[in-house]
Structure formats: structure tokens, C-alpha cells
């Protein structure tokens, strides 16, 4: 059993001046309390929420008797989190100043400080009593409201002073049941593809992340050069144009779609997902051919990290276990003979130096990840779900060739699941 949480942001309708002032006052008091508490916590080293509350509760209550008492709780929680993160940053030598600063404030609320009033409004406890706030609702909110997610008791609000609105951070939670995995689905991501191996069948999803990022990179550079030349470096028009590129949106859209397809297969078959373990260092060998550090980092982030994170998050939401396998040499070792696979002339297809059989680079990687996960080799999984780990090689004849089904982006981007492969004619790579 696992609990997953999602934050959904909703805005209030614009508030009347008088009512908004109540929240400005509330924010002022809240900020004051948090500032005191953080300074105290960092100075004395008392950073645990319970101890902070025990020591400071009375003082806070006598300072602001007009505030509902639970603000003394939530400010202690808020301050404890801030003090902890400040000390962590300080320890790493990254703190800008010797003391913690409270810049941006969001007001933390617990179940005594707010409640849903109706489907379209909430109530917040303030120093002026309970105040009803009407919400401007959107599709995402309804999606969570109409599903098995429930609204959690904790929420946060921020003030948008320009528009006189409250920005409300609602948390939705749900319990997902973990299952006993019956097998594995392994996913190998590279700059332009994601290879997915299910039941001995390999699918190659074309992502073209590399080309997308490179395209944007050069377009961006051109725009920058053009505007810098005529208007100087800080130019608002340029900023607008650059924002218009909307790179982020397109990238994330694709990665979520891919993650959805992968996790859906895992759920249907009750499989565990095998991913390669990514190092902390972005200098992954596959991206090393880019000299430009920034470019290399971006390609790594988008294609490797981005896809993995999306798969991980989707998996958590559905209670699908994820295990990690050591990615070293996954495309160079024959999973049957443990011998080197030789690739000639940058070919994606190589020949096993011992068995002589042909392997597609991305498919080998998937098989090796699967093998390593099954052997528990380098996997940090709590358990492999009771599967027998016998160490016997993958169930393959050594004469077969393993060709993946390649699926172009324009095709899979419209899918909801892999079932679509059977209905669509997909391109096959001939080896
Ligand atoms: Zn071999």
C-alpha cells in the first residue's frame, strides 16, 4: 500500500478590497511568526516540528491571541522545514548569508484552518473569523474531484496582490495498492528512441528528443543573435519570442505520453518496470559527443532524466514497482554468450563475437537490463516479487535475430496503449 499525492493549484475569484486586506494582515502576522521561529530554530538547533511547537506555542499564542490557535502549529511546521533546508544548504557551503531569510511566504493551513464549503468554494479561518472564498475552477480540478482522489487536509495559500486573488495549493491523495509482479518490462532510453521490451518483443519508440532540442537550440541562438545585435541583450521582444518557442511544453507532453504507454503495459500485465540507473553526473557516455556543455546537459535532462522521471511518477501513481539496473555496457554485451557484440560503421545492428547472431543495439540494451534486474545484479529493488532468480539465460534460441518494431512519433503520440500496435501497420526494420 502506497499513498500518492498531487498538488493542484486553483485561484480564487478576485476579492473585494476589504476582504483581501484581511489576508494581507494574516500574511503579515504569519510571516512574522515564521521569521522568529526560523531564526530561533537555526540559532538553537531546535529544528524538529514537535520540539519547536512545544517550546514556542505559548509565546506565539500570547503574541497573536486574535489568530486561530492552529496557526501556531502550521508556522512551526513551515519554520521547521525552512530551518532544515537552510542548514542543509549551509552545510554544503551554498548559503548566501549566515542567517536564513524568509522571502516568499505561502500560508500553510491544516484541517482546523480551512475546509471545503461546497464544490466551488472553501472556508479559511482568519483573525476575523471564517471567510468564504469562491474558487475559479478548471478541468484538472474536476478531474481529481471526480475520481478516487480525495482532498487532503493540508493546503497552502499565496496572495496575488496584483489581481487581489488567493492562489490555493490543494493536495489530493490516493492509496494505490502494490501488486506482486509477474514479470518485467524493461525500458532503455537514448537520445532519439525509447526501446521497450515486453515478453520478448521489442518496440522502438522514436522520440527524436535530440533533434527537437537541437532544433530549438539553434533557433534560440539565431533569435538571440538577431535581437542582441539590434536591441541589446536585455530586450523584451526577444524574451517574448523565446517564450513562444514553448520547448518545455512539447517535450513534456511527449514524455508523459510515453510514460503512460509504458506504465499501462506494466499495469495490464502486472509487471515490474526496469530502468537503467542514471548517475548523478550528466556526462553520460552517449551524450559525450557534444562539446557544448549546456547542450549536452539539456539533451541529457530531456531525453534520459525526463523520460525516467515521467515513468517513475506514473508508476508510483499506479503502484507499479520500478527497479534499476546497472547500464554499463548494456549495448555491448551479448546477453546469451556474455561476449562482445561488434558493431561496424556506426551500424545499429551488431554481431555477437561468439555466437555470431545479430543484435539490434537498443534491443540488446533492453535484454541486458532485464537480465540484470532478474539476477538482482545492481538492482536496488526491495524484492523481485518472489520471482525465481535462477540465473539461466534469457529464453532465446541463439539463431534468431531480434528486430524491434519501430514506431514513429507521429503514430505513438496519439496512442493510449500498446494495443494500438496490432491495429496499426508499423514500420519494421529489416536486418
Ligand atoms: Zn551471443
Boltz pocket constraint, residues with backbone or C-beta under 6 A from the ligand:
constraints:
  - pocket:
      binder: B
      contacts: [[A, 334], [A, 335], [A, 336], [A, 337], [A, 338], [A, 339], [A, 352], [A, 353], [A, 354], [A, 355], [A, 356], [A, 357]]
      max_distance: 6.0
